[in-house]
Amino acid sequence: MYSKIKEIKAYAREQLLSHMWTAVFFTFMYIMLTNLCTCCLMVYPGGGSVMELLIYEFTTLLIDLFAGLLQMGVAYFYLNVSTGKSRASLYDLFYAFTHNPDKALKVSLMLSLTHMVCTLPYVIYTLFFMPVFTMEELMNAKPEVLQYMGIAYLILGVGELIYFLICLYFEPVYFMLVDMPSLTAAKAMKMSIWLMKGSKVRLLGLNLSFLPLQFISLLTFGIGNLWLIPYMNTASACFYTDLSAKRLNH
């Protein structure tokens, strides 16, 4: 029988306690690196042509691939925290750069392409069907502007929701690449789907249980995330170890 969400979170807090400050600095490093990549997209001039769209999507893909390498390092760090098998270190963030980076790249490529497909209707709508509004028109919030913007965000929201539900199947995949290094990327993704069979609602419940703390973190202008993110990631690692122990030994 699987551990309850309260038990997983309690065990995560216990395991994280002796690694808290290392995890805080680890999270700070991760946020800085990912935000630096995001800034590359923010300064991108953009535009309405297909070529500019392709350049933007290609840049996004490269950033996603880099983030995938970091994500495997995150999995390695928190798997060490949750199991105590190895000492957790700040250098764990770059684990994938020296340990089968091709696997992390293949997984992140598949997830990135899946995200692009899910948000493609939004891209097509904004590029070919939605008028280009001036800043003055956006500020005045005319009914026509609100209608187009509402449809755009509705399409985007549906796409992101579909992607989120798909990602539930692949929550353990980076942990699996670390925990079972002999697996290929394709095998890890297939096994992740099998592993999550019947546990997607439990994982969703675990994620939703952090909403109150996430709201409190917003009141600290995001500073609280330096403590909350390690807690959430350790809980995810504990969820994986509990799930794999029960499913693989069944």
Order of alpha helices (4+ residues) and beta strands (2+ residues): alpha-alpha-alpha-alpha-alpha-alpha-alpha-alpha-alpha-alpha-alpha
